[in-house]
Amino acid sequence: MANITFSSPVMARDVTVYAVAGDRGTILAVAKSHKIPIPFDCQDGECGSCLVQVEHFNPQAKYAVALTEKEKEVLKQLGKITKDEIQNAEVNDMPPRYRLACQCFVRNEDILVSFEGDKTLPPQRMHVTSAAKTFKGGTEINTLDEFFGYAAKVEEDAALNYDQLAAAMDGVGNIEVAKLFKQLADFSRLHLAEVKSRAGSIDLAKNVPPDYVWPNHATPESTAAWAADLSMSRLGGLKVALQGERRGYEFYRAVEATTKNPEVAAAAKQFVAEEADHVKILEAWITQEEWAIKNSKVSENA
């Protein structure tokens, strides 16, 4: 069983699907069944139109990579595979970075599949909510001191929010979801430590206004009011967390897009990439949880 995350400039957001190894065939077959717009033509490994980049989340795992002669030849013609990569695949079972989606079979591993898509279509931009675009003090952040101050506040508030949710779940005996929120609080504290490390000697509290507040009195990674549902399932908890991570992602995207300071834009860009990874992980967990729930119900009705 595997989580496959598809990513492309022609998609408004990354999409994660839960595929059963072997049952779903090739990456292209999975993509077509979920309406993922990977370009394709011959579907037989001869035209190269379905070229994708595959990132293995466990790069040291060995999975008996099967590279057909036609796939190797097409990848060589496209300049997307080296002699060393071919040897590594054939001798050490280590997969090359580029594959043909019609030739690469789904295995029992989580992967990220990236592709260019139809270049005649304009790149899709992720929707940025008003909560990310508008906050007290103005939209633009044009100094590193101010940026790191707000970034620290975002992560600090996220950790506090998850701690409060965990305590509420503990209080009513919802141990499984309480454990999830405690884990997410720890992640936020790790992110806060990273912010402090990057900020160096900057006084993180100095540049956040004393009347600091976001729309609806919620920071980007705060969760919705319905998160207080004390009977919440693990799936519900994951969806709460995903909402917060998406808002955090949108905030950093908004900073990157609106600042006039190249240094702030570069710093925000790093956070955008990290928040995007957090979103992908949560989407993968949700997909897996939904698959497990769906199939447990099928088993019960059988």
Legacy VTK file of the C-alpha trace (Angstrom):
# vtk DataFile Version 3.0
C-alpha trace
ASCII
DATASET POLYDATA
POINTS 302 float
0.000 0.000 0.000
1.322 3.436 -0.863
0.561 7.126 -0.669
1.282 8.769 -4.007
1.442 12.557 -4.005
1.154 14.235 -7.417
2.631 17.717 -7.850
2.655 19.975 -10.909
2.553 23.681 -11.847
-0.673 22.965 -13.766
-2.441 21.825 -10.573
-3.792 24.299 -8.017
-2.586 22.028 -5.207
-0.808 18.741 -4.705
-3.047 15.683 -4.626
-2.343 12.564 -2.554
-3.993 9.249 -3.343
-3.788 5.933 -1.533
-2.903 3.144 -3.937
-2.657 -0.590 -3.312
0.618 -1.875 -4.729
0.076 -4.082 -7.765
-3.700 -3.601 -7.850
-3.467 -0.167 -9.415
-0.750 -0.864 -12.026
1.433 1.981 -13.222
1.733 5.547 -11.985
-0.033 6.647 -15.163
-2.937 4.271 -14.476
-3.317 5.673 -10.955
-3.118 9.222 -12.294
-5.781 8.602 -14.936
-8.147 6.980 -12.436
-7.915 10.092 -10.206
-7.995 12.634 -13.074
-4.388 13.747 -12.485
-3.325 15.530 -15.717
-0.064 13.726 -16.509
0.442 14.121 -20.287
0.580 10.868 -22.245
0.412 9.621 -25.800
1.529 6.094 -26.723
1.213 4.646 -23.155
3.767 2.038 -24.198
7.083 3.579 -23.145
8.120 4.779 -26.580
7.206 8.492 -26.849
8.438 9.916 -23.529
5.433 12.217 -23.141
4.620 10.883 -19.652
8.024 11.741 -18.156
7.821 12.242 -14.384
10.225 12.792 -11.536
9.771 10.316 -8.684
10.996 11.108 -5.182
11.124 8.131 -2.816
10.464 9.109 0.792
12.733 6.246 1.855
15.579 6.673 -0.667
17.565 3.767 0.818
14.813 1.197 0.265
15.402 -1.428 -2.410
12.448 -2.524 -4.494
13.851 -4.590 -7.395
13.496 -1.764 -9.898
12.286 -3.003 -13.265
13.591 -0.771 -16.067
12.570 -2.030 -19.480
14.942 -1.587 -22.400
12.535 0.798 -24.111
12.230 2.947 -20.965
16.013 3.116 -20.578
16.401 4.082 -24.231
13.764 6.840 -24.094
15.180 8.255 -20.840
18.669 8.285 -22.409
17.331 10.092 -25.474
15.699 12.682 -23.214
18.922 13.116 -21.230
17.144 12.078 -18.033
19.210 9.073 -16.965
22.943 8.419 -16.611
24.984 5.246 -16.994
25.581 5.245 -13.252
21.821 5.444 -12.564
21.159 2.541 -14.936
23.829 0.454 -13.238
22.557 1.401 -9.791
19.041 0.309 -10.761
20.168 -2.980 -12.300
22.806 -3.935 -9.727
21.656 -2.281 -6.483
17.882 -2.032 -7.072
18.056 1.730 -6.491
15.521 3.663 -8.593
16.557 6.510 -10.926
15.108 9.976 -10.400
13.184 10.171 -13.685
10.736 7.566 -14.938
8.051 7.109 -17.563
4.704 7.069 -15.761
3.365 4.381 -18.109
6.260 2.052 -17.226
6.709 2.681 -13.503
4.610 0.362 -11.342
3.231 1.295 -7.926
5.027 -0.463 -5.095
4.633 -0.638 -1.347
6.215 2.751 -0.667
5.262 6.425 -0.415
6.419 8.563 -3.327
6.142 12.110 -4.671
5.490 12.283 -8.423
6.272 15.632 -10.066
5.579 16.539 -13.678
5.509 19.630 -15.882
2.076 19.058 -17.405
0.681 20.762 -20.463
2.937 23.804 -20.927
0.278 25.563 -23.012
-1.799 25.938 -19.829
-1.013 28.763 -17.379
0.479 27.709 -14.016
-2.122 27.454 -11.245
-1.702 29.613 -8.152
-2.972 28.394 -4.807
-5.856 30.410 -3.446
-4.738 32.723 -0.642
-7.403 33.341 1.995
-8.204 36.719 3.517
-6.855 35.444 6.828
-3.447 35.011 5.221
-3.512 38.219 3.163
-4.851 40.647 5.743
-3.661 41.158 9.267
-3.295 44.134 11.597
-0.259 46.184 10.653
-0.676 45.734 6.898
-0.073 43.036 4.325
3.540 43.780 3.440
6.407 42.589 5.625
9.572 44.336 4.481
12.204 43.634 7.161
13.684 40.343 8.315
13.146 41.367 11.946
9.426 41.751 11.330
9.192 38.563 9.286
10.869 36.364 11.886
8.790 38.010 14.622
5.561 37.058 12.883
6.867 33.597 11.938
7.728 32.889 15.579
4.286 34.075 16.685
2.595 31.816 14.123
4.443 28.709 15.353
4.106 29.646 19.029
0.346 30.110 18.712
0.030 26.848 16.766
1.781 24.892 19.543
-0.403 26.527 22.207
-3.547 25.803 20.198
-2.690 22.113 19.791
-1.792 21.843 23.504
-5.211 23.225 24.432
-6.979 20.818 22.066
-4.966 17.898 23.457
-5.903 18.845 27.020
-9.587 19.054 26.053
-9.459 15.605 24.454
-7.612 14.153 27.442
-10.275 15.588 29.724
-13.039 13.549 28.092
-10.983 10.395 27.601
-10.443 10.782 23.837
-6.890 9.485 24.213
-6.169 8.713 20.546
-6.940 12.231 19.290
-5.275 13.801 22.350
-2.089 11.938 21.418
-2.337 13.233 17.834
-2.676 16.858 18.978
0.255 16.472 21.402
2.374 15.209 18.518
1.340 18.183 16.377
2.149 20.575 19.241
5.640 19.077 19.417
6.044 19.584 15.659
5.081 23.255 16.036
7.641 23.692 18.805
10.288 22.200 16.525
9.280 24.708 13.830
9.508 27.501 16.414
13.027 26.366 17.336
13.975 26.479 13.645
12.617 30.040 13.369
14.649 31.118 16.407
17.764 29.470 14.978
17.391 31.256 11.644
16.585 34.566 13.324
19.869 34.535 15.224
20.202 37.624 17.412
16.920 39.206 16.245
14.544 40.054 19.083
11.492 38.079 17.951
9.053 39.846 20.287
10.114 43.377 19.374
8.573 43.587 15.908
5.146 42.091 16.545
2.616 44.851 17.383
1.216 44.767 20.940
-2.307 44.704 19.467
-1.307 41.780 17.270
-4.398 40.033 15.953
-5.460 38.193 12.820
-8.901 38.278 11.199
-11.468 36.569 13.421
-8.854 36.616 16.203
-7.155 33.546 14.733
-3.526 33.190 13.664
-2.875 31.318 10.397
-2.282 27.943 12.037
-5.130 28.192 14.523
-7.909 25.739 13.879
-11.639 26.124 13.367
-14.113 26.336 16.233
-15.486 22.892 15.415
-12.132 21.491 16.555
-13.558 21.659 20.065
-15.811 18.669 19.280
-14.800 16.378 22.144
-15.971 13.230 20.342
-13.718 13.950 17.365
-12.198 11.006 15.500
-8.561 10.744 14.442
-9.666 11.598 10.906
-11.378 14.742 12.202
-8.249 15.692 14.100
-6.111 15.308 10.992
-8.491 17.519 9.021
-8.274 20.171 11.750
-4.490 20.063 11.524
-4.566 20.232 7.722
-6.678 23.376 7.842
-4.120 25.042 10.089
-1.127 23.980 8.009
-2.781 25.238 4.828
-3.387 28.634 6.397
0.244 28.754 7.532
1.331 27.890 4.000
-0.885 30.617 2.591
0.531 33.175 5.023
4.116 32.561 3.926
3.011 32.570 0.290
1.372 35.957 0.832
4.545 37.343 2.454
6.686 36.075 -0.417
4.317 37.579 -2.986
3.866 41.013 -1.409
7.198 41.957 0.182
9.502 44.431 -1.545
12.546 43.089 0.300
14.390 40.281 -1.581
15.813 38.929 1.690
12.335 38.613 3.202
11.075 36.973 0.000
13.929 34.443 0.118
13.282 33.667 3.802
9.528 33.315 3.200
10.196 31.021 0.244
12.006 28.574 2.532
9.030 28.512 4.883
6.661 28.042 1.915
8.551 24.887 0.911
8.506 23.524 4.466
4.818 24.247 5.012
4.056 22.620 1.643
5.791 19.461 2.912
3.691 19.547 6.113
0.523 19.846 4.012
1.573 16.887 1.844
2.240 14.711 4.894
-1.153 15.509 6.443
-2.956 14.958 3.130
-1.250 11.572 2.887
-2.294 10.644 6.451
-5.882 11.704 5.729
-5.993 9.706 2.502
-4.684 6.644 4.331
-7.154 7.084 7.216
-10.099 7.485 4.810
-9.017 4.382 2.907
-8.785 2.374 6.158
-12.243 3.527 7.305
-13.825 2.794 3.941
-12.363 -0.701 3.748
-13.193 -1.563 7.342
-16.843 -0.790 6.548
-16.673 -2.984 3.444
-15.283 -5.837 5.561
-18.032 -5.414 8.139
-20.731 -5.577 5.452
-19.201 -8.575 3.704
LINES 1 303
302 0 1 2 3 4 5 6 7 8 9 10 11 12 13 14 15 16 17 18 19 20 21 22 23 24 25 26 27 28 29 30 31 32 33 34 35 36 37 38 39 40 41 42 43 44 45 46 47 48 49 50 51 52 53 54 55 56 57 58 59 60 61 62 63 64 65 66 67 68 69 70 71 72 73 74 75 76 77 78 79 80 81 82 83 84 85 86 87 88 89 90 91 92 93 94 95 96 97 98 99 100 101 102 103 104 105 106 107 108 109 110 111 112 113 114 115 116 117 118 119 120 121 122 123 124 125 126 127 128 129 130 131 132 133 134 135 136 137 138 139 140 141 142 143 144 145 146 147 148 149 150 151 152 153 154 155 156 157 158 159 160 161 162 163 164 165 166 167 168 169 170 171 172 173 174 175 176 177 178 179 180 181 182 183 184 185 186 187 188 189 190 191 192 193 194 195 196 197 198 199 200 201 202 203 204 205 206 207 208 209 210 211 212 213 214 215 216 217 218 219 220 221 222 223 224 225 226 227 228 229 230 231 232 233 234 235 236 237 238 239 240 241 242 243 244 245 246 247 248 249 250 251 252 253 254 255 256 257 258 259 260 261 262 263 264 265 266 267 268 269 270 271 272 273 274 275 276 277 278 279 280 281 282 283 284 285 286 287 288 289 290 291 292 293 294 295 296 297 298 299 300 301
